[in-house]
Amino acid sequence: MKLGKRQKTEGGRFRKERSDSSMEDLRKEYPVLNKLHGNIKTLGGAEKVLGVKSLSQILKKARKI
């Protein structure tokens, strides 16, 4: 199930994107991710390449590129 960036759980917290989320889909929601290398296919792959543990940390690093 694809989660939008603004979806919340019943407890009011934002849901974490899955590590197997497609970077192609994430690039549509977060255009700043277009700065990352095109060979990165999944969120988990981006986390490994950049050495971070979450989408928010990936976005911070992408903004600095």
N, CA, C and O atoms as a GROMACS GRO file, in nm:
protein
  260
    1MET      N    1   0.085  -0.118   0.000
    1MET     CA    2   0.000   0.000   0.000
    1MET      C    3   0.089   0.124   0.000
    1MET      O    4   0.173   0.141   0.088
    2LYS      N    5   0.070   0.209  -0.097
    2LYS     CA    6   0.148   0.332  -0.108
    2LYS      C    7   0.091   0.435  -0.011
    2LYS      O    8  -0.029   0.461  -0.009
    3LEU      N    9   0.178   0.493   0.068
    3LEU     CA   10   0.135   0.594   0.166
    3LEU      C   11   0.174   0.733   0.119
    3LEU      O   12   0.288   0.756   0.080
    4GLY      N   13   0.079   0.823   0.123
    4GLY     CA   14   0.109   0.962   0.089
    4GLY      C   15   0.191   1.026   0.199
    4GLY      O   16   0.195   0.976   0.312
    5LYS      N   17   0.255   1.136   0.167
    5LYS     CA   18   0.344   1.198   0.266
    5LYS      C   19   0.268   1.262   0.382
    5LYS      O   20   0.329   1.299   0.482
    6ARG      N   21   0.136   1.276   0.371
    6ARG     CA   22   0.061   1.340   0.478
    6ARG      C   23  -0.034   1.245   0.551
    6ARG      O   24  -0.114   1.290   0.633
    7GLN      N   25  -0.027   1.116   0.523
    7GLN     CA   26  -0.115   1.022   0.591
    7GLN      C   27  -0.070   0.999   0.734
    7GLN      O   28   0.049   0.990   0.763
    8LYS      N   29  -0.167   0.989   0.823
    8LYS     CA   30  -0.138   0.967   0.964
    8LYS      C   31  -0.204   0.838   1.011
    8LYS      O   32  -0.300   0.790   0.951
    9THR      N   33  -0.151   0.782   1.119
    9THR     CA   34  -0.211   0.666   1.182
    9THR      C   35  -0.327   0.713   1.267
    9THR      O   36  -0.354   0.833   1.279
   10GLU      N   37  -0.397   0.616   1.327
   10GLU     CA   38  -0.509   0.653   1.416
   10GLU      C   39  -0.461   0.732   1.537
   10GLU      O   40  -0.536   0.814   1.591
   11GLY      N   41  -0.338   0.709   1.579
   11GLY     CA   42  -0.281   0.779   1.695
   11GLY      C   43  -0.234   0.920   1.662
   11GLY      O   44  -0.188   0.992   1.751
   12GLY      N   45  -0.243   0.960   1.534
   12GLY     CA   46  -0.203   1.094   1.496
   12GLY      C   47  -0.059   1.107   1.450
   12GLY      O   48  -0.014   1.217   1.419
   13ARG      N   49   0.015   0.996   1.447
   13ARG     CA   50   0.154   1.001   1.402
   13ARG      C   51   0.162   0.975   1.253
   13ARG      O   52   0.077   0.907   1.195
   14PHE      N   53   0.266   1.029   1.191
   14PHE     CA   54   0.288   1.003   1.049
   14PHE      C   55   0.345   0.863   1.031
   14PHE      O   56   0.427   0.818   1.111
   15ARG      N   57   0.301   0.795   0.928
   15ARG     CA   58   0.352   0.662   0.900
   15ARG      C   59   0.488   0.668   0.833
   15ARG      O   60   0.517   0.761   0.758
   16LYS      N   61   0.570   0.570   0.861
   16LYS     CA   62   0.703   0.562   0.802
   16LYS      C   63   0.691   0.497   0.663
   16LYS      O   64   0.620   0.398   0.646
   17GLU      N   65   0.761   0.554   0.566
   17GLU     CA   66   0.765   0.494   0.432
   17GLU      C   67   0.840   0.362   0.442
   17GLU      O   68   0.936   0.350   0.519
   18ARG      N   69   0.798   0.263   0.365
   18ARG     CA   70   0.863   0.133   0.364
   18ARG      C   71   0.994   0.142   0.287
   18ARG      O   72   1.007   0.221   0.193
   19SER      N   73   1.091   0.060   0.326
   19SER     CA   74   1.221   0.064   0.261
   19SER      C   75   1.215   0.015   0.117
   19SER      O   76   1.305   0.044   0.038
   20ASP      N   77   1.110  -0.060   0.081
   20ASP     CA   78   1.098  -0.107  -0.057
   20ASP      C   79   1.014  -0.012  -0.143
   20ASP      O   80   0.975  -0.048  -0.255
   21SER      N   81   0.984   0.106  -0.091
   21SER     CA   82   0.911   0.207  -0.169
   21SER      C   83   0.994   0.249  -0.290
   21SER      O   84   1.114   0.271  -0.279
   22SER      N   85   0.930   0.258  -0.403
   22SER     CA   86   0.998   0.293  -0.528
   22SER      C   87   1.042   0.439  -0.527
   22SER      O   88   0.964   0.529  -0.495
   23MET      N   89   1.168   0.462  -0.564
   23MET     CA   90   1.218   0.599  -0.572
   23MET      C   91   1.146   0.675  -0.683
   23MET      O   92   1.132   0.797  -0.676
   24GLU      N   93   1.100   0.604  -0.785
   24GLU     CA   94   1.026   0.669  -0.893
   24GLU      C   95   0.900   0.735  -0.838
   24GLU      O   96   0.868   0.849  -0.873
   25ASP      N   97   0.828   0.664  -0.751
   25ASP     CA   98   0.707   0.721  -0.689
   25ASP      C   99   0.742   0.833  -0.593
   25ASP      O  100   0.674   0.936  -0.589
   26LEU      N  101   0.848   0.813  -0.514
   26LEU     CA  102   0.887   0.916  -0.417
   26LEU      C  103   0.935   1.043  -0.486
   26LEU      O  104   0.913   1.153  -0.434
   27ARG      N  105   1.000   1.030  -0.602
   27ARG     CA  106   1.045   1.149  -0.676
   27ARG      C  107   0.928   1.234  -0.723
   27ARG      O  108   0.942   1.355  -0.738
   28LYS      N  109   0.812   1.172  -0.747
   28LYS     CA  110   0.692   1.247  -0.787
   28LYS      C  111   0.642   1.333  -0.671
   28LYS      O  112   0.598   1.446  -0.690
   29GLU      N  113   0.649   1.277  -0.549
   29GLU     CA  114   0.602   1.350  -0.430
   29GLU      C  115   0.706   1.448  -0.377
   29GLU      O  116   0.670   1.553  -0.323
   30TYR      N  117   0.834   1.413  -0.393
   30TYR     CA  118   0.943   1.496  -0.340
   30TYR      C  119   1.040   1.526  -0.454
   30TYR      O  120   1.137   1.452  -0.471
   31PRO      N  121   1.018   1.631  -0.533
   31PRO     CA  122   1.103   1.662  -0.648
   31PRO      C  123   1.251   1.679  -0.614
   31PRO      O  124   1.336   1.661  -0.701
   32VAL      N  125   1.284   1.714  -0.490
   32VAL     CA  126   1.424   1.731  -0.451
   32VAL      C  127   1.501   1.599  -0.466
   32VAL      O  128   1.623   1.602  -0.479
   33LEU      N  129   1.433   1.487  -0.465
   33LEU     CA  130   1.499   1.357  -0.480
   33LEU      C  131   1.554   1.336  -0.621
   33LEU      O  132   1.632   1.244  -0.644
   34ASN      N  133   1.513   1.420  -0.716
   34ASN     CA  134   1.567   1.410  -0.852
   34ASN      C  135   1.716   1.441  -0.855
   34ASN      O  136   1.784   1.407  -0.952
   35LYS      N  137   1.768   1.504  -0.750
   35LYS     CA  138   1.911   1.535  -0.742
   35LYS      C  139   1.994   1.410  -0.715
   35LYS      O  140   2.114   1.408  -0.742
   36LEU      N  141   1.932   1.304  -0.661
   36LEU     CA  142   2.003   1.180  -0.631
   36LEU      C  143   2.026   1.101  -0.758
   36LEU      O  144   1.954   1.117  -0.856
   37HIS      N  145   2.126   1.015  -0.756
   37HIS     CA  146   2.163   0.934  -0.872
   37HIS      C  147   2.046   0.846  -0.916
   37HIS      O  148   1.975   0.789  -0.833
   38GLY      N  149   2.026   0.835  -1.043
   38GLY     CA  150   1.914   0.760  -1.100
   38GLY      C  151   1.921   0.610  -1.079
   38GLY      O  152   1.820   0.542  -1.097
   39ASN      N  153   2.038   0.555  -1.042
   39ASN     CA  154   2.050   0.411  -1.020
   39ASN      C  155   1.987   0.366  -0.889
   39ASN      O  156   1.967   0.247  -0.869
   40ILE      N  157   1.955   0.458  -0.802
   40ILE     CA  158   1.892   0.424  -0.674
   40ILE      C  159   1.745   0.394  -0.702
   40ILE      O  160   1.670   0.482  -0.746
   41LYS      N  161   1.703   0.269  -0.678
   41LYS     CA  162   1.569   0.225  -0.715
   41LYS      C  163   1.469   0.223  -0.600
   41LYS      O  164   1.348   0.237  -0.623
   42THR      N  165   1.517   0.207  -0.476
   42THR     CA  166   1.427   0.198  -0.362
   42THR      C  167   1.471   0.292  -0.251
   42THR      O  168   1.584   0.341  -0.249
   43LEU      N  169   1.380   0.317  -0.159
   43LEU     CA  170   1.411   0.400  -0.044
   43LEU      C  171   1.521   0.335   0.040
   43LEU      O  172   1.610   0.405   0.090
   44GLY      N  173   1.517   0.203   0.055
   44GLY     CA  174   1.620   0.132   0.130
   44GLY      C  175   1.757   0.147   0.065
   44GLY      O  176   1.858   0.160   0.134
   45GLY      N  177   1.760   0.146  -0.068
   45GLY     CA  178   1.886   0.165  -0.140
   45GLY      C  179   1.943   0.304  -0.117
   45GLY      O  180   2.064   0.320  -0.100
   46ALA      N  181   1.856   0.404  -0.115
   46ALA     CA  182   1.901   0.541  -0.090
   46ALA      C  183   1.954   0.555   0.053
   46ALA      O  184   2.052   0.625   0.077
   47GLU      N  185   1.887   0.487   0.146
   47GLU     CA  186   1.934   0.492   0.285
   47GLU      C  187   2.074   0.433   0.297
   47GLU      O  188   2.158   0.487   0.368
   48LYS      N  189   2.100   0.321   0.227
   48LYS     CA  190   2.232   0.257   0.232
   48LYS      C  191   2.338   0.346   0.168
   48LYS      O  192   2.447   0.363   0.223
   49VAL      N  193   2.307   0.401   0.051
   49VAL     CA  194   2.404   0.484  -0.022
   49VAL      C  195   2.440   0.610   0.057
   49VAL      O  196   2.557   0.648   0.065
   50LEU      N  197   2.339   0.673   0.116
   50LEU     CA  198   2.362   0.799   0.188
   50LEU      C  199   2.400   0.779   0.335
   50LEU      O  200   2.443   0.873   0.401
   51GLY      N  201   2.384   0.656   0.385
   51GLY     CA  202   2.419   0.627   0.524
   51GLY      C  203   2.325   0.688   0.625
   51GLY      O  204   2.369   0.734   0.731
   52VAL      N  205   2.196   0.689   0.593
   52VAL     CA  206   2.095   0.745   0.684
   52VAL      C  207   1.988   0.640   0.710
   52VAL      O  208   1.992   0.530   0.654
   53LYS      N  209   1.890   0.673   0.797
   53LYS     CA  210   1.790   0.575   0.837
   53LYS      C  211   1.646   0.616   0.810
   53LYS      O  212   1.554   0.541   0.846
   54SER      N  213   1.622   0.732   0.748
   54SER     CA  214   1.483   0.773   0.727
   54SER      C  215   1.470   0.861   0.604
   54SER      O  216   1.568   0.917   0.554
   55LEU      N  217   1.348   0.872   0.556
   55LEU     CA  218   1.319   0.957   0.441
   55LEU      C  219   1.350   1.103   0.472
   55LEU      O  220   1.402   1.174   0.385
   56SER      N  221   1.321   1.148   0.592
   56SER     CA  222   1.347   1.289   0.626
   56SER      C  223   1.497   1.320   0.619
   56SER      O  224   1.536   1.429   0.577
   57GLN      N  225   1.581   1.224   0.661
   57GLN     CA  226   1.725   1.245   0.654
   57GLN      C  227   1.773   1.245   0.508
   57GLN      O  228   1.864   1.320   0.472
   58ILE      N  229   1.712   1.160   0.425
   58ILE     CA  230   1.745   1.159   0.282
   58ILE      C  231   1.711   1.293   0.220
   58ILE      O  232   1.789   1.348   0.143
   59LEU      N  233   1.594   1.347   0.254
   59LEU     CA  234   1.552   1.477   0.198
   59LEU      C  235   1.648   1.588   0.241
   59LEU      O  236   1.680   1.675   0.160
   60LYS      N  237   1.694   1.586   0.365
   60LYS     CA  238   1.789   1.687   0.412
   60LYS      C  239   1.918   1.681   0.332
   60LYS      O  240   1.972   1.784   0.291
   61LYS      N  241   1.969   1.559   0.310
   61LYS     CA  242   2.093   1.544   0.234
   61LYS      C  243   2.074   1.585   0.089
   61LYS      O  244   2.163   1.646   0.030
   62ALA      N  245   1.959   1.552   0.032
   62ALA     CA  246   1.932   1.586  -0.109
   62ALA      C  247   1.925   1.737  -0.127
   62ALA      O  248   1.968   1.789  -0.230
   63ARG      N  249   1.873   1.808  -0.030
   63ARG     CA  250   1.864   1.954  -0.039
   63ARG      C  251   2.001   2.019  -0.037
   63ARG      O  252   2.019   2.128  -0.092
   64LYS      N  253   2.099   1.953   0.027
   64LYS     CA  254   2.234   2.007   0.037
   64LYS      C  255   2.317   1.982  -0.088
   64LYS      O  256   2.422   2.044  -0.106
   65ILE      N  257   2.273   1.890  -0.174
   65ILE     CA  258   2.348   1.857  -0.297
   65ILE      C  259   2.336   1.969  -0.396
   65ILE      O  260   2.392   1.961  -0.505
   0.00000   0.00000   0.00000
